[in-house]
Amino acid sequence: MFTGIPTAALDFYEDLEADNSKSFWTAHKSVYDDSVRAPMTALLAELESEFGAGKVFRPYRDVRFSKDKTPYKTHQGGFVETRPGVGYYVQIDAAGLFVAGGFYSHTPLHVGRFRDAVDDDRKGRELVRLVKKARSSGFEIGGDTLKTRPRGVAEDHPRLDLMRHRSLTASRSYLSPDWIETPRAADEVRTAWRSMRPLVEWLTTVIGAGE
């Protein structure tokens, strides 16, 4: 049963940011297990009946191709996938709680499907409406974008800003809220995911087209 996220989880990541080493991790592994991973697992289980089964990400960084060789992530993420690269996200870190949802995949196939839908007049206008509604509800719209327009896209395309996206997300941060240690934390994540559900469902439909 989910009872909240202990402030010990936030303290753990604050300390990990200062000492991202194997020795620190080994000495504080029990804190990670009890105050971070267990609550995240319980939180996703609490939300499963409405949104689907979630995945708790590994705490280890992939440093093979990175200049930054610190071994551990300074946050714990959980993800409910609705289609490959699309779904709902929640994160615990030193600042508090972070919730998001959207299209994360960068594969050429999925980016192509996304842009085809944005280019379609009916679907594209619907996405504009959903993005506007998400912003008005307090979500930040983000994602990986090109600095220039995609090849073959007209300069005067009515949705050029969206055509530049290689991923598209809506997110909101909760900075150390008073309720983070209580069951209310699950209610807050649930409410946020419900608010972004129309956007996630639009993305789920267009990214999953033909599968």
ZIMO-V479700 format. One record per pair of residues at least 24 apart in sequence whose ideal C-beta (glycine too) atoms are under 6 Angstrom apart, sorted by sequence separation. I is the first residue (numbers start at 1). J is the second residue. If there is no record, write none. Layout:
i->{I & I}
j->{J & J}
//
This chain:
i->{54 & 55 & 143 & 85 & 143 & 9 & 54 & 143 & 170 & 8 & 9 & 142 & 52 & 6 & 51 & 141 & 170 & 139 & 140 & 139 & 5 & 44 & 124 & 40 & 134 & 51 & 40 & 2 & 36 & 2 & 118 & 2 & 118 & 118 & 25 & 115 & 20 & 20 & 111 & 17 & 16 & 137 & 106 & 13 & 104 & 103 & 103 & 134 & 102 & 102 & 102 & 130 & 100 & 101 & 130 & 100 & 130 & 99 & 98 & 97 & 96 & 96 & 13 & 14 & 95 & 96 & 13 & 9 & 97 & 10 & 5 & 117 & 99 & 99 & 113 & 113 & 101 & 113 & 110 & 90 & 101 & 103 & 102 & 88 & 86 & 86 & 83 & 86 & 82 & 83 & 83 & 46 & 43 & 47 & 5 & 4 & 4 & 3 & 5 & 4 & 2}
j->{78 & 79 & 167 & 110 & 168 & 35 & 80 & 169 & 196 & 35 & 36 & 169 & 80 & 35 & 80 & 170 & 199 & 170 & 171 & 172 & 39 & 78 & 159 & 76 & 170 & 88 & 78 & 42 & 76 & 43 & 159 & 46 & 162 & 163 & 72 & 163 & 70 & 72 & 166 & 74 & 74 & 195 & 166 & 74 & 167 & 167 & 168 & 199 & 168 & 169 & 170 & 198 & 169 & 170 & 199 & 171 & 202 & 172 & 173 & 174 & 174 & 175 & 93 & 94 & 175 & 176 & 94 & 92 & 180 & 94 & 92 & 206 & 189 & 192 & 206 & 207 & 196 & 209 & 207 & 189 & 200 & 203 & 203 & 193 & 203 & 204 & 204 & 207 & 204 & 207 & 208 & 186 & 186 & 190 & 180 & 181 & 182 & 183 & 185 & 185 & 186}
//
